[in-house]
Amino acid sequence: MKISKSDRIKAAAIRALEEAKDRKIDVKKANQELELGGPKGLEPTRYGDWERKGIASDF
């Protein structure tokens, strides 16, 4: 049985959609990982310094 060009394209499109779905899930997981012991709140920087428990360190 010979596979037509349109069938090959459909199969490739299905694979591409599945791969894109997997990548999207991986990106969501990566964005959910939190820094252990990191600063709480929205923006930890203040004038290029990092503040932790009242102590600021300049990188």
C-alpha positions in Angstrom: 0.0 0.0 0.0 1.4 3.4 -1.0 1.1 6.3 1.4 0.0 9.5 -0.2 1.7 12.8 0.2 -1.3 14.3 2.1 -1.3 11.4 4.5 2.4 12.0 5.3 1.8 15.7 5.8 -1.1 14.9 8.1 1.0 12.5 10.1 3.8 15.1 10.4 1.3 17.7 11.5 0.0 15.4 14.2 3.5 14.7 15.5 4.3 18.4 15.4 1.2 19.3 17.5 2.1 16.6 20.0 5.7 17.9 20.3 4.4 21.4 20.7 2.0 20.3 23.5 4.9 18.5 25.3 7.1 21.6 25.0 4.3 23.8 26.4 4.0 21.5 29.4 7.7 21.6 29.9 7.7 25.4 29.9 4.9 25.5 32.4 6.8 23.2 34.7 10.0 25.2 34.4 8.1 28.4 35.2 6.5 26.8 38.3 9.8 25.8 39.9 10.5 28.2 42.7 13.9 29.3 44.1 14.6 27.6 47.5 15.2 30.2 50.2 14.6 33.0 47.7 13.1 36.4 48.6 9.4 36.6 49.1 7.4 39.2 47.3 7.4 40.6 43.8 10.6 42.4 43.2 13.7 41.5 45.3 16.0 44.1 43.9 16.4 47.6 45.1 18.9 49.8 43.2 20.9 46.8 42.1 21.2 45.4 45.6 19.6 42.3 47.0 18.1 42.6 50.4 17.6 39.6 52.7 16.6 40.0 56.4 17.8 43.6 56.4 21.2 42.9 54.9 21.8 44.2 51.4 24.5 42.7 49.2 25.8 44.2 46.0 26.7 41.8 43.1 
